[in-house]
Amino acid sequence: QAQLVESGGGMVQAGGSLRLSCAASGRIFSNYAMAWFRQAPGKEREFVGAVSRSGDSANLADSVKGRFAISRDRASNTVYLQMNKLKPEDTAVYYCAAGSLFSSTPEAADYWGRGTQVTVSS
């Protein structure tokens, strides 16, 4: 049974917006910090943003600051990535992750979703 399930990806024109969702099991959502990573073809997986277990702290990669926002909703056990002013270089598969540490490194993640494709056309 999948414990992290992403949704909300798709194709959008440059300058547009998308909101990604990651539905987590209650056990994971309650006990782990949550993060988003992305991986473009031929590139390594890179950090996008993270939110602490309590939701009080959040961190975003410099490349998305001012455009993206990360949040978590306790009522629905869901983590969101709001993406605005999208650029073609944001095209990638976006992955949801959960980790016991509030970290920006993929190695800190204990659980991964299967990913959702985001394509931004110019």
N, C-alpha and C positions, 0 to 999 in steps of 0.2 A: 504494500500500500504506500503510494507516494505521500511523503510527508511535507513536501514543498511543491506547490503547483502554481506556475506563473501563467498569466494571461494578460491580454491587452496589447500585444504586439501587432504590427501591421506595417502598411506602407503609407508614407505621408510625404508631402512636399516640404522642401526647405522652408523654415520659418513656422512650420506647423507644430502641433502639440499631440502628445500621447500620454496616457496614464497606464503604467504597468501595475499589476496587482500580483501579490504572492500570498496565496492562502496556505497557512501553516496549521499543523496539528496543534491542539491546545497545549500539549506537553512541550513542544518545541517553542511555541510562541511565548509561553510563560517563563521559560528558563534560559533563553538564548538571545544574544544580540543578533540583529538581522542586517543583511547587507545585499547590495546589488553589485555584480560584476558584469563585464561584457567582453566579448571576444569577436574580433573581426577576422575574416579569412586571412590566414597566413601570419596572424599576430598572436601574441600571448594574451592570456586573460588579464584584464586590467580592472582595477577597483573603480567603482562609480560613486558609491555612497554607502554609509552605514548608520544605523541607529541603535542606541543602547537598549538593553533589556527593559529599562524603565521608560524609555522614550524621552528622557530628559536631555540626552546628548545626541548630536548628529554630526556627521562629517561628510563632506563631499570632495571629490577630486577637483583639482584646480580647473581642469578642462570643462567641467560642467557647472561650476559655481556661478550663480546668477541666472542660470537657466533651468536647472533641475532642483527638485526638492524631494526629500525622503521623509516618510512618516509611517507610523504604525497605529492600528486601531484595535484596542483590546476587545471590543465587543464582537468583532468579526474574526479575530486572529489573523489579520491581514496586514501586510506591509505594502506600501505604495511607493512608486517612483513617478512623480509628476515631471514630465519632460516638456519644456517649452523652448521656443526658438530653435528647433532642431536643425542640425546641419548634416550634410552628406557624410561627414566624418563620424557622425554618431551611429552610422549603420553598423550593426553587429547583432549577434545573439546575446540577449541579456539573461543573466542567470541570477536567481535568488539564492542566498546562502544563509546559513545559521551557524553561529559559533559561540563558544563559551567566553571568548574574549572579544572585546570591542576593538576590532582590528581592520586594517585595510589590506592585509595580505591574504591571498587565496589559501595559503597553507593553514590559516587559523580557522577555516571553516570546517565544521563537523558534518554538515548536511548541505546537499545541493539539489536544486530543482533541475528540470530537464531543459529549461531555457525557452525563450520566446524571441522570434525574429523581429527586429526593427529595421526597416529600410527607409532611408530618407533620400528622396530624389531631388536633383538640382533643378 
